[in-house]
Amino acid sequence: MTVADGSEHYLISGRTHHRTVFRPGDWAERLMGVIILFVGERRPGIHIASTRLAMPVVDTGVKCLIVSGELRSVCPEAFDFVVGFAEDNDLPVAVRFSCGDGAARSGPARVD
């Protein structure tokens, strides 16, 4: 995912708050597919590359999904769905900010 300097993104972890691995193993890819379908249906004029709004990654050995904060403005319904999915499945969401030095900074997970 290309992350612009100063941009906000969300890291949804595949390890629940109770430290169990979330299943199925391809959950992040499936959720990314749902985001693409959601955006395509709600905003047909917007052609997106999956790597711009959501991308499965492995972070410290755990499957995760990075969701761009841009999704919130591009398709609020998709953003709400993803956040609801994480909450319903007890998956932690960390808010991260990219910085001009190329590093990422974490902030408290607050998704309003």
MMTF fields as JSON, N, C-alpha, C and O atoms, coordinates in Angstrom:
{
  "mmtfVersion": "1.0.0",
  "mmtfProducer": "UNKNOWN",
  "numBonds": 447,
  "numAtoms": 448,
  "numGroups": 112,
  "numChains": 1,
  "numModels": 1,
  "chainsPerModel": [1],
  "groupsPerChain": [112],
  "chainIdList": ["A"],
  "bondAtomList": [4, 2, 8, 6, 12, 10, 16, 14, 20, 18, 24, 22, 28, 26, 32, 30, 36, 34, 40, 38, 44, 42, 48, 46, 52, 50, 56, 54, 60, 58, 64, 62, 68, 66, 72, 70, 76, 74, 80, 78, 84, 82, 88, 86, 92, 90, 96, 94, 100, 98, 104, 102, 108, 106, 112, 110, 116, 114, 120, 118, 124, 122, 128, 126, 132, 130, 136, 134, 140, 138, 144, 142, 148, 146, 152, 150, 156, 154, 160, 158, 164, 162, 168, 166, 172, 170, 176, 174, 180, 178, 184, 182, 188, 186, 192, 190, 196, 194, 200, 198, 204, 202, 208, 206, 212, 210, 216, 214, 220, 218, 224, 222, 228, 226, 232, 230, 236, 234, 240, 238, 244, 242, 248, 246, 252, 250, 256, 254, 260, 258, 264, 262, 268, 266, 272, 270, 276, 274, 280, 278, 284, 282, 288, 286, 292, 290, 296, 294, 300, 298, 304, 302, 308, 306, 312, 310, 316, 314, 320, 318, 324, 322, 328, 326, 332, 330, 336, 334, 340, 338, 344, 342, 348, 346, 352, 350, 356, 354, 360, 358, 364, 362, 368, 366, 372, 370, 376, 374, 380, 378, 384, 382, 388, 386, 392, 390, 396, 394, 400, 398, 404, 402, 408, 406, 412, 410, 416, 414, 420, 418, 424, 422, 428, 426, 432, 430, 436, 434, 440, 438, 444, 442],
  "bondOrderList": [1, 1, 1, 1, 1, 1, 1, 1, 1, 1, 1, 1, 1, 1, 1, 1, 1, 1, 1, 1, 1, 1, 1, 1, 1, 1, 1, 1, 1, 1, 1, 1, 1, 1, 1, 1, 1, 1, 1, 1, 1, 1, 1, 1, 1, 1, 1, 1, 1, 1, 1, 1, 1, 1, 1, 1, 1, 1, 1, 1, 1, 1, 1, 1, 1, 1, 1, 1, 1, 1, 1, 1, 1, 1, 1, 1, 1, 1, 1, 1, 1, 1, 1, 1, 1, 1, 1, 1, 1, 1, 1, 1, 1, 1, 1, 1, 1, 1, 1, 1, 1, 1, 1, 1, 1, 1, 1, 1, 1, 1, 1],
  "groupList": [{"groupName": "MET", "atomNameList": ["N", "CA", "C", "O"], "elementList": ["N", "C", "C", "O"], "formalChargeList": [0, 0, 0, 0], "bondAtomList": [1, 0, 2, 1, 3, 2], "bondOrderList": [1, 1, 2], "singleLetterCode": "M", "chemCompType": "L-PEPTIDE LINKING"}, {"groupName": "THR", "atomNameList": ["N", "CA", "C", "O"], "elementList": ["N", "C", "C", "O"], "formalChargeList": [0, 0, 0, 0], "bondAtomList": [1, 0, 2, 1, 3, 2], "bondOrderList": [1, 1, 2], "singleLetterCode": "T", "chemCompType": "L-PEPTIDE LINKING"}, {"groupName": "VAL", "atomNameList": ["N", "CA", "C", "O"], "elementList": ["N", "C", "C", "O"], "formalChargeList": [0, 0, 0, 0], "bondAtomList": [1, 0, 2, 1, 3, 2], "bondOrderList": [1, 1, 2], "singleLetterCode": "V", "chemCompType": "L-PEPTIDE LINKING"}, {"groupName": "ALA", "atomNameList": ["N", "CA", "C", "O"], "elementList": ["N", "C", "C", "O"], "formalChargeList": [0, 0, 0, 0], "bondAtomList": [1, 0, 2, 1, 3, 2], "bondOrderList": [1, 1, 2], "singleLetterCode": "A", "chemCompType": "L-PEPTIDE LINKING"}, {"groupName": "ASP", "atomNameList": ["N", "CA", "C", "O"], "elementList": ["N", "C", "C", "O"], "formalChargeList": [0, 0, 0, 0], "bondAtomList": [1, 0, 2, 1, 3, 2], "bondOrderList": [1, 1, 2], "singleLetterCode": "D", "chemCompType": "L-PEPTIDE LINKING"}, {"groupName": "GLY", "atomNameList": ["N", "CA", "C", "O"], "elementList": ["N", "C", "C", "O"], "formalChargeList": [0, 0, 0, 0], "bondAtomList": [1, 0, 2, 1, 3, 2], "bondOrderList": [1, 1, 2], "singleLetterCode": "G", "chemCompType": "PEPTIDE LINKING"}, {"groupName": "SER", "atomNameList": ["N", "CA", "C", "O"], "elementList": ["N", "C", "C", "O"], "formalChargeList": [0, 0, 0, 0], "bondAtomList": [1, 0, 2, 1, 3, 2], "bondOrderList": [1, 1, 2], "singleLetterCode": "S", "chemCompType": "L-PEPTIDE LINKING"}, {"groupName": "GLU", "atomNameList": ["N", "CA", "C", "O"], "elementList": ["N", "C", "C", "O"], "formalChargeList": [0, 0, 0, 0], "bondAtomList": [1, 0, 2, 1, 3, 2], "bondOrderList": [1, 1, 2], "singleLetterCode": "E", "chemCompType": "L-PEPTIDE LINKING"}, {"groupName": "HIS", "atomNameList": ["N", "CA", "C", "O"], "elementList": ["N", "C", "C", "O"], "formalChargeList": [0, 0, 0, 0], "bondAtomList": [1, 0, 2, 1, 3, 2], "bondOrderList": [1, 1, 2], "singleLetterCode": "H", "chemCompType": "L-PEPTIDE LINKING"}, {"groupName": "TYR", "atomNameList": ["N", "CA", "C", "O"], "elementList": ["N", "C", "C", "O"], "formalChargeList": [0, 0, 0, 0], "bondAtomList": [1, 0, 2, 1, 3, 2], "bondOrderList": [1, 1, 2], "singleLetterCode": "Y", "chemCompType": "L-PEPTIDE LINKING"}, {"groupName": "LEU", "atomNameList": ["N", "CA", "C", "O"], "elementList": ["N", "C", "C", "O"], "formalChargeList": [0, 0, 0, 0], "bondAtomList": [1, 0, 2, 1, 3, 2], "bondOrderList": [1, 1, 2], "singleLetterCode": "L", "chemCompType": "L-PEPTIDE LINKING"}, {"groupName": "ILE", "atomNameList": ["N", "CA", "C", "O"], "elementList": ["N", "C", "C", "O"], "formalChargeList": [0, 0, 0, 0], "bondAtomList": [1, 0, 2, 1, 3, 2], "bondOrderList": [1, 1, 2], "singleLetterCode": "I", "chemCompType": "L-PEPTIDE LINKING"}, {"groupName": "ARG", "atomNameList": ["N", "CA", "C", "O"], "elementList": ["N", "C", "C", "O"], "formalChargeList": [0, 0, 0, 0], "bondAtomList": [1, 0, 2, 1, 3, 2], "bondOrderList": [1, 1, 2], "singleLetterCode": "R", "chemCompType": "L-PEPTIDE LINKING"}, {"groupName": "PHE", "atomNameList": ["N", "CA", "C", "O"], "elementList": ["N", "C", "C", "O"], "formalChargeList": [0, 0, 0, 0], "bondAtomList": [1, 0, 2, 1, 3, 2], "bondOrderList": [1, 1, 2], "singleLetterCode": "F", "chemCompType": "L-PEPTIDE LINKING"}, {"groupName": "PRO", "atomNameList": ["N", "CA", "C", "O"], "elementList": ["N", "C", "C", "O"], "formalChargeList": [0, 0, 0, 0], "bondAtomList": [1, 0, 2, 1, 3, 2], "bondOrderList": [1, 1, 2], "singleLetterCode": "P", "chemCompType": "L-PEPTIDE LINKING"}, {"groupName": "TRP", "atomNameList": ["N", "CA", "C", "O"], "elementList": ["N", "C", "C", "O"], "formalChargeList": [0, 0, 0, 0], "bondAtomList": [1, 0, 2, 1, 3, 2], "bondOrderList": [1, 1, 2], "singleLetterCode": "W", "chemCompType": "L-PEPTIDE LINKING"}, {"groupName": "LYS", "atomNameList": ["N", "CA", "C", "O"], "elementList": ["N", "C", "C", "O"], "formalChargeList": [0, 0, 0, 0], "bondAtomList": [1, 0, 2, 1, 3, 2], "bondOrderList": [1, 1, 2], "singleLetterCode": "K", "chemCompType": "L-PEPTIDE LINKING"}, {"groupName": "CYS", "atomNameList": ["N", "CA", "C", "O"], "elementList": ["N", "C", "C", "O"], "formalChargeList": [0, 0, 0, 0], "bondAtomList": [1, 0, 2, 1, 3, 2], "bondOrderList": [1, 1, 2], "singleLetterCode": "C", "chemCompType": "L-PEPTIDE LINKING"}, {"groupName": "ASN", "atomNameList": ["N", "CA", "C", "O"], "elementList": ["N", "C", "C", "O"], "formalChargeList": [0, 0, 0, 0], "bondAtomList": [1, 0, 2, 1, 3, 2], "bondOrderList": [1, 1, 2], "singleLetterCode": "N", "chemCompType": "L-PEPTIDE LINKING"}],
  "groupTypeList": [0, 1, 2, 3, 4, 5, 6, 7, 8, 9, 10, 11, 6, 5, 12, 1, 8, 8, 12, 1, 2, 13, 12, 14, 5, 4, 15, 3, 7, 12, 10, 0, 5, 2, 11, 11, 10, 13, 2, 5, 7, 12, 12, 14, 5, 11, 8, 11, 3, 6, 1, 12, 10, 3, 0, 14, 2, 2, 4, 1, 5, 2, 16, 17, 10, 11, 2, 6, 5, 7, 10, 12, 6, 2, 17, 14, 7, 3, 13, 4, 13, 2, 2, 5, 13, 3, 7, 4, 18, 4, 10, 14, 2, 3, 2, 12, 13, 6, 17, 5, 4, 5, 3, 3, 12, 6, 5, 14, 3, 12, 2, 4],
  "groupIdList": [1, 2, 3, 4, 5, 6, 7, 8, 9, 10, 11, 12, 13, 14, 15, 16, 17, 18, 19, 20, 21, 22, 23, 24, 25, 26, 27, 28, 29, 30, 31, 32, 33, 34, 35, 36, 37, 38, 39, 40, 41, 42, 43, 44, 45, 46, 47, 48, 49, 50, 51, 52, 53, 54, 55, 56, 57, 58, 59, 60, 61, 62, 63, 64, 65, 66, 67, 68, 69, 70, 71, 72, 73, 74, 75, 76, 77, 78, 79, 80, 81, 82, 83, 84, 85, 86, 87, 88, 89, 90, 91, 92, 93, 94, 95, 96, 97, 98, 99, 100, 101, 102, 103, 104, 105, 106, 107, 108, 109, 110, 111, 112],
  "secStructList": [7, 7, 7, 7, 6, 6, 7, 3, 3, 3, 3, 3, 3, 1, 5, 7, 6, 6, 1, 7, 5, 7, 1, 1, 6, 6, 2, 2, 2, 2, 2, 2, 2, 2, 2, 2, 2, 2, 2, 2, 2, 2, 7, 6, 6, 7, 7, 7, 7, 2, 2, 2, 2, 3, 3, 3, 3, 3, 3, 6, 6, 3, 3, 3, 3, 3, 3, 3, 6, 2, 2, 2, 2, 2, 7, 2, 2, 2, 2, 2, 2, 2, 2, 2, 2, 2, 2, 2, 6, 6, 7, 7, 3, 3, 3, 3, 3, 3, 7, 6, 6, 1, 7, 3, 3, 3, 3, 7, 7, 7, 7, 7],
  "xCoordList": [0.854, 0.0, 0.889, 1.827, 0.607, 1.333, 0.665, -0.521, 1.417, 0.87, 1.492, 2.709, 0.65, 1.13, 1.577, 1.044, 2.548, 3.018, 1.874, 1.078, 1.796, 0.773, -0.577, -1.551, -0.656, -1.953, -2.241, -1.337, -3.506, -3.979, -4.374, -4.975, -4.041, -4.518, -4.738, -4.29, -5.433, -5.852, -5.283, -5.35, -4.728, -4.193, -5.129, -5.218, -5.828, -6.723, -5.929, -5.484, -5.759, -4.95, -5.77, -6.958, -5.124, -5.763, -5.625, -5.905, -5.196, -5.143, -6.134, -6.01, -7.11, -8.181, -7.654, -6.501, -8.521, -8.161, -7.831, -7.11, -8.356, -8.081, -6.871, -6.605, -6.123, -4.866, -5.031, -4.069, -6.224, -6.409, -6.308, -6.654, -5.827, -5.687, -7.06, -7.799, -7.397, -8.691, -8.685, -7.708, -9.756, -9.913, -11.124, -12.058, -11.171, -10.262, -8.954, -8.864, -7.964, -6.639, -6.582, -5.665, -7.55, -7.555, -8.557, -9.038, -8.869, -9.872, -9.514, -10.397, -8.236, -7.837, -8.072, -8.525, -7.765, -7.997, -9.493, -9.918, -10.282, -11.743, -12.306, -13.14, -11.846, -12.347, -11.923, -12.691, -10.718, -10.278, -11.2, -11.56, -11.581, -12.499, -13.851, -14.447, -14.335, -15.612, -15.497, -16.42, -14.379, -14.168, -14.219, -14.872, -13.535, -13.521, -14.931, -15.316, -15.709, -17.087, -17.951, -18.719, -17.827, -18.583, -18.34, -19.285, -17.076, -16.729, -17.231, -17.774, -17.06, -17.513, -19.014, -19.486, -19.773, -21.237, -21.714, -22.593, -21.159, -21.623, -21.07, -21.715, -19.87, -19.207, -18.673, -17.458, -19.56, -19.12, -18.141, -17.421, -18.084, -17.159, -15.731, -14.809, -15.55, -14.215, -13.576, -14.054, -12.503, -11.753, -10.606, -9.753, -10.597, -9.576, -8.645, -9.021, -7.453, -6.519, -6.625, -6.625, -6.713, -6.894, -5.786, -6.019, -4.6, -3.503, -3.64, -2.9, -4.558, -4.724, -5.595, -5.329, -6.61, -7.545, -7.411, -7.728, -6.955, -6.807, -5.79, -5.702, -5.019, -4.019, -3.7, -3.385, -3.781, -3.364, -1.85, -1.089, -1.431, -0.009, 0.217, -0.732, 1.467, 1.834, 2.648, 3.665, 2.195, 2.864, 3.265, 2.406, 4.541, 5.092, 4.516, 4.151, 4.443, 3.988, 2.484, 2.014, 1.722, 0.258, -0.346, 0.025, -1.279, -2.0, -2.833, -3.535, -2.751, -3.462, -4.017, -3.686, -4.849, -5.331, -5.087, -5.521, -4.385, -4.215, -5.321, -5.509, -6.05, -7.126, -6.773, -6.52, -6.758, -6.44, -7.56, -8.739, -7.186, -8.174, -8.972, -10.057, -8.432, -9.129, -10.463, -11.396, -10.557, -11.802, -12.963, -14.096, -12.684, -13.715, -14.425, -15.635, -13.688, -14.311, -14.781, -15.787, -14.063, -14.435, -15.735, -16.611, -15.862, -17.059, -17.292, -16.854, -17.98, -18.198, -18.874, -18.601, -19.759, -20.437, -19.444, -19.562, -18.473, -17.45, -16.588, -16.257, -16.229, -15.424, -16.179, -15.612, -17.452, -18.263, -18.384, -18.354, -18.522, -18.612, -17.333, -17.39, -16.184, -14.897, -14.705, -14.284, -15.008, -14.879, -15.843, -15.474, -17.067, -18.035, -17.577, -17.76, -16.984, -16.447, -15.384, -15.388, -14.484, -13.424, -14.021, -13.616, -14.97, -15.596, -16.346, -16.208, -17.14, -17.93, -17.062, -17.486, -15.853, -14.972, -13.834, -12.876, -13.942, -12.988, -11.564, -10.593, -11.453, -10.142, -9.672, -10.407, -8.472, -7.949, -7.713, -7.303, -7.976, -7.724, -6.797, -7.123, -5.644, -4.696, -4.693, -4.618, -4.773, -4.695, -3.224, -2.503, -2.793, -1.387, -1.327, -2.217, -0.268, -0.041, 1.327, 2.304, 1.407, 2.727, 3.312, 2.591, 4.614, 5.305, 6.231, 6.548, 6.654, 7.543, 8.862, 9.518, 9.275, 10.547, 10.416, 11.375, 9.225, 9.007, 8.59, 8.254, 8.61, 8.225, 6.727, 6.074, 6.203, 4.786, 4.684, 5.485, 3.726, 3.484, 2.112, 1.164, 2.014, 0.739, 0.058, 0.695, -1.236, -2.031, -3.085, -3.199, -3.845, -4.895, -5.927, -6.215, -6.47, -7.471, -8.794, -9.521, -9.097, -10.368, -10.993, -10.535, -12.036, -12.698, -14.126, -14.981, -14.384, -15.733, -16.528, -17.687],
  "yCoordList": [-1.171, 0.0, 1.219, 1.317, 2.113, 3.373, 4.291, 4.599, 4.72, 5.562, 6.94, 7.093, 7.945, 9.323, 9.848, 9.446, 10.74, 11.336, 12.02, 12.731, 11.804, 12.419, 11.745, 12.229, 10.625, 9.979, 9.024, 8.52, 8.801, 7.92, 6.594, 6.567, 5.504, 4.205, 3.332, 3.65, 2.236, 1.371, -0.018, -0.566, -0.582, -1.931, -2.829, -2.729, -3.712, -4.671, -5.955, -6.564, -6.354, -7.53, -8.806, -8.827, -9.863, -11.172, -11.993, -13.192, -11.358, -12.009, -11.261, -10.051, -11.973, -11.34, -10.736, -10.942, -9.99, -9.415, -10.513, -10.271, -11.72, -12.861, -13.657, -14.741, -13.117, -13.678, -14.957, -15.71, -15.219, -16.372, -15.909, -14.775, -16.809, -16.49, -16.529, -17.501, -15.469, -15.397, -16.286, -16.31, -17.004, -17.897, -17.479, -16.933, -17.696, -18.503, -17.764, -16.551, -18.494, -17.936, -16.854, -16.034, -16.84, -15.825, -14.701, -14.058, -14.467, -13.468, -12.081, -11.35, -11.713, -10.368, -10.192, -9.136, -11.227, -11.166, -11.086, -10.349, -11.847, -11.814, -10.438, -9.904, -9.874, -8.561, -7.485, -6.564, -7.59, -6.661, -6.766, -5.749, -7.984, -8.185, -7.539, -6.969, -7.626, -6.992, -5.473, -4.819, -4.919, -3.469, -3.059, -2.076, -3.806, -3.489, -3.542, -2.666, -4.568, -4.681, -3.535, -2.943, -3.226, -2.141, -0.833, -0.145, -0.493, 0.769, 0.766, 1.768, -0.341, -0.434, -0.263, 0.333, -0.794, -0.692, 0.694, 1.257, 1.254, 2.531, 3.73, 4.775, 3.57, 4.674, 4.181, 4.091, 3.857, 3.236, 4.064, 3.498, 5.356, 6.186, 6.136, 6.624, 5.546, 5.499, 4.162, 3.111, 4.213, 3.0, 2.928, 3.814, 1.859, 1.771, 0.609, -0.407, 0.779, -0.338, -0.836, -0.039, -2.134, -2.676, -2.215, -2.053, -2.005, -1.595, -0.166, 0.245, 0.593, 1.973, 2.064, 2.887, 1.249, 1.364, 0.265, 0.486, -0.9, -2.003, -2.993, -3.235, -3.563, -4.533, -5.488, -5.05, -6.791, -7.766, -7.687, -7.538, -7.789, -7.779, -8.755, -9.22, -9.053, -9.816, -8.872, -8.33, -8.679, -7.783, -8.599, -9.144, -8.683, -9.491, -10.908, -11.432, -11.511, -12.888, -13.084, -14.222, -12.008, -12.083, -11.506, -10.412, -12.24, -11.742, -10.543, -10.592, -9.467, -8.223, -7.633, -8.087, -6.634, -5.873, -4.402, -3.88, -3.737, -2.286, -1.646, -1.979, -0.725, -0.008, 1.476, 2.055, 2.075, 3.492, 4.336, 4.021, 5.406, 6.346, 6.992, 7.526, 6.942, 7.485, 6.774, 7.367, 5.511, 4.759, 5.452, 5.405, 6.088, 6.786, 7.846, 8.027, 8.547, 9.575, 9.023, 9.483, 8.038, 7.459, 6.677, 6.809, 5.865, 5.034, 4.78, 3.759, 5.704, 5.564, 4.251, 3.704, 3.744, 2.483, 1.335, 0.474, 1.313, 0.262, 0.394, -0.604, 1.619, 1.843, 1.361, 0.664, 1.727, 1.295, -0.223, -0.815, -0.857, -2.311, -2.95, -3.893, -2.438, -2.997, -2.827, -3.762, -1.651, -1.406, -2.311, -2.876, -2.446, -3.336, -4.783, -5.508, -5.205, -6.56, -6.795, -7.822, -5.838, -5.972, -6.047, -6.89, -5.182, -5.189, -6.488, -7.089, -6.93, -8.153, -9.387, -10.346, -9.361, -10.523, -10.336, -11.109, -9.309, -9.077, -8.843, -9.232, -8.197, -7.94, -6.531, -5.566, -6.399, -5.073, -4.221, -4.724, -2.94, -1.982, -0.904, -0.234, -0.746, 0.291, 1.381, 1.1, 2.621, 3.752, 4.099, 4.243, 4.232, 4.566, 5.783, 6.024, 6.53, 7.72, 7.596, 7.279, 7.844, 7.85, 9.24, 10.237, 9.285, 10.551, 10.861, 9.981, 12.076, 12.5, 11.761, 11.717, 11.171, 10.46, 9.01, 8.243, 8.631, 7.277, 6.305, 5.156, 6.75, 5.88, 5.971, 6.93, 4.967, 4.972, 5.198, 4.66, 5.975, 6.219, 5.664, 5.809, 5.031, 4.48, 5.455, 6.215, 5.406, 6.2, 5.308, 4.14, 5.828, 5.018, 4.621, 5.377, 3.438, 2.955, 3.61, 3.167, 4.654, 5.351, 5.522, 6.325, 4.765, 4.791, 5.242, 4.445, 6.524, 7.074, 7.026, 7.442],
  "zCoordList": [0.0, 0.0, 0.0, 0.792, -0.854, -0.856, 0.149, 0.03, 1.126, 2.18, 2.069, 2.177, 1.853, 1.723, 3.085, 4.12, 3.075, 4.321, 5.042, 4.428, 6.347, 7.163, 7.066, 7.642, 6.34, 6.176, 7.33, 7.997, 7.534, 8.587, 7.958, 6.884, 8.617, 8.178, 9.408, 10.509, 9.192, 10.285, 10.075, 8.974, 11.122, 11.071, 11.865, 13.089, 11.147, 11.794, 11.976, 11.004, 13.211, 13.525, 13.413, 13.734, 12.955, 12.862, 14.131, 14.132, 15.204, 16.512, 17.396, 17.586, 17.934, 18.702, 19.996, 20.375, 20.662, 21.962, 22.972, 23.94, 22.749, 23.634, 23.176, 23.695, 22.188, 21.688, 20.873, 20.717, 20.351, 19.468, 18.018, 17.687, 17.161, 15.743, 15.091, 15.242, 14.368, 13.694, 12.463, 11.715, 12.253, 11.106, 10.302, 10.888, 9.012, 8.2, 7.93, 8.122, 7.492, 7.275, 6.211, 6.213, 5.304, 4.238, 4.508, 3.575, 5.779, 6.132, 5.588, 5.139, 5.624, 5.18, 3.682, 3.241, 2.903, 1.459, 1.159, 0.269, 1.908, 1.717, 2.052, 1.321, 3.158, 3.566, 2.572, 2.296, 2.036, 1.0, -0.217, -0.809, -0.59, -1.708, -1.461, -2.375, -0.228, 0.125, -0.005, -0.491, 0.423, 0.303, -1.162, -1.512, -2.014, -3.444, -4.025, -4.8, -3.653, -4.145, -3.627, -4.385, -2.344, -1.728, -2.464, -2.849, -2.657, -3.315, -4.749, -5.213, -5.457, -6.842, -6.987, -7.954, -6.012, -6.065, -5.653, -6.306, -4.588, -4.056, -4.823, -4.908, -5.38, -6.079, -7.416, -7.595, -8.363, -9.616, -10.436, -11.259, -10.25, -11.015, -10.497, -11.151, -9.321, -8.731, -9.053, -8.626, -9.801, -10.117, -9.126, -9.073, -8.34, -7.303, -7.548, -8.132, -7.098, -7.014, -5.578, -4.641, -5.407, -4.064, -3.124, -1.926, -3.646, -2.782, -2.288, -1.394, -2.84, -2.393, -1.14, -0.263, -1.047, 0.068, 1.108, 2.277, 0.716, 1.667, 1.134, -0.07, 2.062, 1.645, 2.788, 3.894, 2.525, 3.539, 3.746, 2.79, 4.99, 5.339, 6.491, 7.123, 6.749, 7.938, 8.812, 8.377, 10.045, 10.985, 12.206, 12.899, 12.468, 13.563, 13.579, 14.632, 12.406, 12.283, 12.308, 12.308, 12.329, 12.403, 11.131, 10.706, 10.519, 9.341, 9.767, 10.776, 8.992, 9.288, 7.997, 6.901, 8.136, 6.992, 7.285, 8.312, 6.367, 6.472, 5.646, 4.476, 6.264, 5.584, 5.596, 6.653, 4.432, 4.311, 4.907, 4.746, 5.593, 6.105, 4.988, 5.218, 3.77, 2.601, 2.37, 1.827, 2.779, 2.592, 3.29, 2.813, 4.409, 5.178, 4.339, 4.47, 3.482, 2.645, 1.306, 0.767, 0.76, -0.535, -0.434, -1.288, 0.604, 0.767, 2.261, 2.792, 2.937, 4.377, 4.768, 5.837, 3.9, 4.207, 4.291, 5.163, 3.399, 3.419, 4.671, 5.312, 5.014, 6.211, 7.447, 8.289, 7.556, 8.696, 8.745, 9.824, 7.577, 7.522, 8.06, 8.85, 7.633, 8.058, 9.566, 10.247, 10.08, 11.512, 12.287, 13.317, 11.797, 12.433, 12.414, 13.392, 11.309, 11.195, 12.268, 12.947, 12.41, 13.413, 14.818, 15.618, 15.12, 16.445, 16.694, 17.76, 15.717, 15.869, 16.083, 16.729, 15.543, 15.625, 16.624, 16.634, 17.463, 18.549, 18.045, 18.695, 16.872, 16.278, 16.638, 16.427, 17.172, 17.509, 16.264, 15.218, 16.396, 15.317, 15.871, 16.851, 15.234, 15.642, 14.584, 13.388, 15.032, 14.115, 13.967, 14.954, 12.722, 12.458, 11.551, 10.736, 11.714, 10.902, 10.266, 10.945, 8.969, 8.34, 8.511, 8.556, 8.605, 8.846, 7.685, 6.884, 7.595, 6.525, 6.497, 5.456, 7.628, 7.669, 7.225, 7.312, 6.745, 6.261, 7.351, 7.063, 8.589, 9.697, 9.925, 9.512, 10.582, 10.945, 12.443, 13.208, 12.863, 14.281, 14.619, 13.847, 15.775, 16.21, 17.142, 17.871, 17.092, 17.995, 18.615, 18.245, 19.535, 20.14, 19.092, 18.164, 19.256, 18.306, 18.627, 19.516, 17.908, 18.091, 16.728, 15.914, 16.488, 15.192, 15.425, 15.81, 15.191, 15.416, 14.14, 14.118]
}
